[in-house]
Amino acid sequence: MQKYIFKRIVQSVVTIFLIVVIVFFLVRLTGDPLAMIVPPDAEEADVQILKKKFGLDQPILLQLLVFLKSAARGDFGESFKWQEPALELVLSRFPATLELAVSAMLIATIFGLSIGIVSALKQDSVYDRVGKTFSLLGQATPSFWLGVMLMLFFGVKLDWLPVSGRGSLLHLILPATTISLISLASIARLTRSSMIDALKSEYVVMARIKGVPQHVVVLIHALKNASIPILTLMSMQFSYLIAGTVVVETIFSWPGTGRLAIQALLARDFPVVQAFVLFASFIYTAVNLIVDVLYALIDPRIRYQ
Amino acid sequence: MNTDNQKLLELRGLRTYFFTRQGVVKAVDDVSFTVEKGEVIGLVGESGCGKSITSLSILRMVPEPAGKIVGGKILFKNENLLEKSEEEMRQIRGNRISMILQDPMVALNQLLKIGYQLSEPLKYHGKAMGQIREKCIELLKKVRVSSPETRISEYPFQFSGGMCQRVVIGMGVSCEPDLLIADEPTTALDVTIQAQILRLLKRVKAEFNASIIIITHDLALAAQICTRVLVMYAGKIIEKAPVKVFYENSAHPYSNGLIRSVPVVGRRVERLYSIEGQPPSLLNPTAGCRFAPRCQKAKRICNLQYPPEVILGDGHKVACWLYAEE
């Protein structure tokens, strides 16, 4: 088990390193950042001074080395646009995004699992049909439309909930619901199909033959076996919620990393983009690592390999 | 001799149908038999003849919503199981009637410890409160699993097929049931392991004084362990006989064919014997004897009307026109 975790950690570190290097080159393909900072009529000498200041006059491989060296110390340089340390900028925005992502994930998990399990148990019943239709609509509804509609209904018409900004728990409800819907729908659909397979299996028949009560059969015997693909999906969905909340953050003026990343990218603010990508890939690999450990906890065959 | 005291289970005209898009599949069609205390019944027949569905019907575990018990009575200790609520049935399953499935490797949950799975019947039937671990170790000893103290915290994938079947049998007998149904208990195992499992079943029977229904297509196995044999063909029971009578004097042409199909070691034959043709589809079966199309002794009436059950001797009954008045 420890060997398994150690192996996964080493793999994660390698993955993050490779992502950072690739992103380093990719952002530089987007164009010259100075073109965005310097006014068009600036003196050539001033441009050279700025180039030197940001280290952009060096050969690219040397820039990479310098970048990696300082990155290893946690220093991602200063934002071209905001003149603040890049990593701090990303980190300062992160709690907002995490708050949104975790709440959305909670909503998606609780409702997705429940809808999926009920659908699987009452296959082809009215519940199943309602659940299936809801899941299909959920996956097909674009979040920018849903966000605006929810705002219109609960914020403007009923005036129950605040429509923008971050603050109380009430502020969280609309954006979290909006971004959770797609995850919720996909979790519900996968749970339904995995549970249908699990409920048909011999070990479930055996458990019922033993006189195990229905809720134990469903939640322990079947759900445990169905949970591995569901966990995989959930980890992907969570990463998506962390890195992909740009639209919803924009609609609801949520001060998270998604909005920051878009602003930085448009300004060719390399340090911030790099810090953001590194951070996102760190979260991504961390989630994967946790899920790998969870797999091993659920399935002894992985643990004893 | 057939007093109600000795009667443990009685099926009366059981009908279990499957309602499919193609039509109604009559998997179990008017099946009646009794199981007395301490008896070992062999329910014999080809794959798909309705043996397993009969046993699942007894436990009221026919796969729904397609499958449904549409008629008859299942009297267990003189109580009709078809009138029990789902919760009452749960309390009977694994407790008074238990069942062993064919393939132990898939019947055990791969993600749960052997000890946990073994303890479930005890736990949910209120047996051995507080001392479940000791009870499980004792059970593993009884089914001859070596070093049970350590194996109890292992997982099924760490067990061989034969060992898994021992565990499944252990689960089956943990609450000392009155009736144990074994659905092809040795089919998925090696021949050498089969003999061991068979011996184990005999021991278990002696120790717990349970009645056993063994579902099998293996006549040799039935001969070794059963006291009575029921032959099932296309959803109906066509012959019932004490085991000795059955092997020496089987009456139904299908039973005769089955016995002739068993290869005998040491006898040289050009070709192994087999019954011509295929079992009929259970979808909309004919009104006549279902074996008639394959039967070499079939008469005109065989195709027109289902034969009545004829008593040939003590406990020997056959459903065949060869023995009945037209």
Interface residues (C-beta under 8 A of the other chain):
Chain A: D124 S201 E202 Y203 V205 M206 A207 R208 I209 K210 G211 V212 P213 Q214 V216 I220 H221 K224 N225 I298 D299 P300 R301 Y304
Chain B: L59 M61 P65 R90 Q91 I92 R93 G94 N95 S98 M99 L101 D103 V106 A107 L108 N109 Q110 L111 L112 E120 P121 Y124 H125 Y155 F157 Q158 V168 M171
